[in-house]
Amino acid sequence: MALQLPEFPWDSLADAKRVASEHPDGLIDLSVGSPVDPTPGILREALGDASNAHSYPQVWGTPRLRQAIIDWFARVRGVPGLTERAVMPSIGSKELIAGLALWLGLGPGDTVVIPEVAYPTYDVSARLVGASVHAGDDPASWPDSTRLVWLNSPSNPTGRVLGLEELRAAVARARELGAVLASDECYALLPWDVEDAPSVLDPRVTDGDVTGLLVVHSLSKQSSDAGYRTAFVAGDEQLVQRVVGVRKHLGLIPPAPVQAAMVAALDDDDHVAEQRERYRARRETLLTAVRGAGWSTESDAGLYIWAGNGEAAREQVHAFATLGILVAPGDFYGDDTRVRIALTATDAVIEQAAARLRANIA
Ligand SMILES: Cc1ncc(COP(=O)(O)O)c(C=O)c1O
């Protein structure tokens, strides 16, 4: 089977980046969601304290880390009662997302369902195993051959949040099809225009039965530690243990000092609240400026503004590039009428971007 992966999306932004770089006051890159704020001291200290790491770490995570994940789900996500066998850390969440279809044994003839407008790695997970992809948000449209369903709430790029009823409908349909349902909830702690972003493992969704369900969560954004690669999966014990079993063979293990840093991050809610307020302020500034410049916006939650002005996405990318601002075209995600603007720049840089947008309409 020849592996067919698409061009890496950001490679196609070279021209827009060149135009944006010619701006006299320099390039402002809002095309990727790469955190800029320092990693909090508690994580760095925990990482350093664990730097004597002569023995192999555990694929399944240290007992202390497993407990921290369990406690975090109960305290922060309204998901009580997870067991030790129902959680596992990963090396960031992207590798886990890309590999899941492979480890669950999917192959040609199987279908992976992904959101209509989606983070590209769900599609990659299907391509890696030669499975078909069905991009559809309506559970009624999911084909009989579906073996894995990806949800992403809050969504990258749209910021859309799935409510309890939508999650229940997705779970019911996945079970009817005998498919695994995996929910990527890595932006769940960045809600703006919604009260919260419920987990698919929430008892109001599952009625206490998590069979066939997995949640993927990442600390990259909420703990500003994308360079550490900290994420985890939780849910159906049997599925998690199947994944642990494969990963033992592959040696896919978060380094021991990183596992210690994850414990520190998961035990502390204060730094997450602080980080959230930074992003909230940046979003306010940028949202007002983007709207003022003629774009309509969506994004109830998460790290991006999803904006459109009626033109094709690449035209909009060019319009931003002439202001020295690089944004991502919606076609990266399956919608060529919008652009995605990341909130991951310092307060000063976000203010500069807003000023350029304001000056443009003045
Ligand atoms: C929806 C979504 N899932 C997963 C990831 C991967 O994050 P990480 O590998 O840092 O955990 C990203 C990163 O941007 C994302 O937007």
Ligand as a Chemical Component Dictionary entry (heavy atoms), coordinates in Angstrom:
data_LIG
# 
_chem_comp.id                   LIG 
_chem_comp.type                 NON-POLYMER 
_chem_comp.pdbx_formal_charge   0 
_chem_comp.three_letter_code    LIG 
# 
loop_
_chem_comp_atom.comp_id 
_chem_comp_atom.atom_id 
_chem_comp_atom.alt_atom_id 
_chem_comp_atom.type_symbol 
_chem_comp_atom.charge 
_chem_comp_atom.model_Cartn_x 
_chem_comp_atom.model_Cartn_y 
_chem_comp_atom.model_Cartn_z 
_chem_comp_atom.pdbx_ordinal 
LIG C1 C1 C 0 -7.576 20.277 17.426 1  
LIG C2 C2 C 0 -6.166 19.968 17.754 2  
LIG N1 N1 N 0 -5.873 18.763 18.232 3  
LIG C3 C3 C 0 -4.602 18.436 18.546 4  
LIG C4 C4 C 0 -3.572 19.332 18.378 5  
LIG C5 C5 C 0 -2.165 18.877 18.706 6  
LIG O1 O1 O 0 -1.666 19.482 19.821 7  
LIG P1 P1 P 0 -0.433 18.842 20.607 8  
LIG O2 O2 O 0 0.218  17.835 19.712 9  
LIG O3 O3 O 0 0.451  19.979 20.922 10 
LIG O4 O4 O 0 -1.010 18.188 21.823 11 
LIG C6 C6 C 0 -3.823 20.591 17.889 12 
LIG C7 C7 C 0 -2.713 21.546 17.715 13 
LIG O5 O5 O 0 -2.802 22.604 17.227 14 
LIG C8 C8 C 0 -5.161 20.921 17.562 15 
LIG O6 O6 O 0 -5.479 22.126 17.093 16 
# 
loop_
_chem_comp_bond.comp_id 
_chem_comp_bond.atom_id_1 
_chem_comp_bond.atom_id_2 
_chem_comp_bond.value_order 
_chem_comp_bond.pdbx_ordinal 
LIG C1 C2 SING 1  
LIG C2 N1 SING 2  
LIG C2 C8 DOUB 3  
LIG N1 C3 DOUB 4  
LIG C3 C4 SING 5  
LIG C4 C5 SING 6  
LIG C4 C6 DOUB 7  
LIG C5 O1 SING 8  
LIG O1 P1 SING 9  
LIG P1 O2 DOUB 10 
LIG P1 O3 SING 11 
LIG P1 O4 SING 12 
LIG C6 C7 SING 13 
LIG C6 C8 SING 14 
LIG C7 O5 DOUB 15 
LIG C8 O6 SING 16 
# 
